[in-house]
Amino acid sequence: MNKLDVRDLVVRYGQLRAVDGVSFGIPPGGTLGLVGESGSGKSTIARAIVQLARVDRGQISLDGKDITFARGAHLNEIRSKIQMIFQDPYSSLNPRLSIGAMIDEVLQRHRNMNGAQRREEVDRLLEMVALDPLFADRYPHQFSGGQRQRIAIARTLASQPELVILDEVVSALDVSVQAEVLNLLRNLQIEFRLSYLFISHDLTVVRYMSDSVCVMYLGQIVEWKETEELFRQPEHPYTQGLIDAVPKMIVGGDPNRIPLSGEIPDPHFPPPACRFHTRCPFGPLTHPERNLCREDDPHLLVDKSEHYAACHFPLVKKELA
């Protein structure tokens, strides 16, 4: 049984289908990476899971129990088990509360502890993220970006979650600090057997953190595979384009790379059938005989032992550098 199961999820904002029929699962202690260009629906999925966005259709299950429309005490219980860490730690931390008070606030809401026990637990959580407990009386503005993200992690751990959604958690940090935070997250995952949904536009970071990866385009998953298999043998042209867009230390560039050209279509009016066909270098724009891409929606097969690309003409498998 998966820790989290999302099935046929649809989230609308007015006429816009921000998420359109998405399905995936995250096993206990596993990490699923979610990648795609801005506007692909990644953050909307995260918000739907924690009920910050209304689900129009589909089901979200935690440990086999439907939590799609949890309310009241049930919702409070779910929010102790599912926590979310955002890109900008400063905006998610209350500037009027000391970091110790912020963590204590979570402990009061989700843990049955007296005052002395909570103070001890605040110290323990700060030490767990490599911060001095003496910092508990300081305020968010007194810390660096990396330290603030560690504070956000400590606050998240205070509710003893089972699943943590990480939405671009290191994109605002310097590269050296990114590595420190990512290593901390991996160590905490092992120690507490946490499951992660790791959302990022940075494929290098996703490759380091994830066991498997879902690639999204205009609200849909177009490819889902184990991480190393995805990077070694991508089958969807969009996936290959994202990988080729990552800077590589190759003099003169890669002559076989697939450039992502053209503008992303208006998500209010997505192209019919395969949504990528208007930008695909192997689609009907360059191969008129492949009109099927304009006529039939290629479905992702998510109920098989292997994961597939939602593409009528998947790429010929090849070894990648």
Residue, then its C-alpha position, 0 to 999 in steps of 0.5 A: m500500500n502506498k503512503l499517498d495515492v492520487r487518482d484522476l485528480v482534477v482541479r479547476y480555477g474557473q474554466l481553467r483545468a490547472v490539474d487534469g486527470v492526474s494519478f500517482g502514488i508515493p510508497p512509505g519512505g519514498t520520494l516522488g519528484l514532480v517536474g515541469e515548466s511554470g504553470s504545469g500544475k505542480s504546486t496546484i497538486a500540492r495545494a489540493i493534497v493539503q486542501l488549500a485548493r478545492v478538488d473538483r474530481g478524483q480521490i486523494s488517499l493516505d494509508g488507504k483512507d480517503i482524505t479528499f474532502a476531510r473536514g473538522a477534526h479529521l482535517n486537523e488530524i490529516r494536517s498533522k500527518i501531511q506537512m508542506i514546506f514552501q520555497d520562501p521560508y521567510s514568507s511562511l514564518n510569522p515575523r512577530l513570533s520567535i522561532g521557539a514560539m512558532i514551533d511551540e505553537v505546532l506542538q500545542r496544536h498536534r502533540n499532547m505535551n505540557g509546557a516543560q515537555r514542549r520546551e524540551e522538544v523545541d530544543r531537540l527539534l532545533e538541534m535536529v536541524a543543526l541549529d543552536p537551541l539558544f536561538a529559540d528566542r530569536y526572530p526569523h529576520q535574524f537568520s539567513g535564508g538557509q537557516r530559515q529553511r532549517i527552521a521551517i523544517a523543524r516546525t514541520l517535524a514538530s507535528q510528527p508528519e508521515l508525508v512532507i510536500l517540498d515545494e521548490v524548497v531550495s530554489a531560493l538558496d545558494v548552491s552550497v546551502q542547497a546541498e546542506v539542506l538537501n542532505l539534511l532532508r535525506n537524513l531526516q527521511i531515513e531517520f523518520r521514514l518520511s515520504y516526500l513529494f518533491i516539487s522542483h523545476d531543477l532536474t539536477v536536484v530532483r535527480y538527487m532526491s527522488d526515487s521516481v519522477c513524474v513529468m508534467y505539462l499543461g496540467q497532465i503527467v506525460e511521463w512517470k518512471e524511476t529516476e535513473e531510468l527516466f534520465r537514461q532513457p526518456e521516452h517523451p520528447y518533452t522530458q528529453g527537452l527538459i533534460d537537454a535544457v540542463p547545462k552540461m559541461i560539453v564543449g560545443g554543446d550536444p548535437n543530439r539535444i532537443p531544444l524546447s522551442g515555442e511558447i507554452p499554449d494558453p492553459h485556458f485553451p490547451p491544444p486538443a489531443c496531445r497537448f505538446h504537439t504544438r511544440c514537439p520536434f517529432g510531432p505533426l509540425t515536422h512529420p505531417e504523417r503523425n496527425l494522430c497527435r492532433e486527433d487522439d489523446p495519448h494516455l499514461l498507463v499508470d496501472k502497470s509494473e512499469h511506467y510509460a510516456a503519454c506519447h503516440f511515438p515515444l523516442v527511440k531508447k538511447e544512452l544519455a551522457 
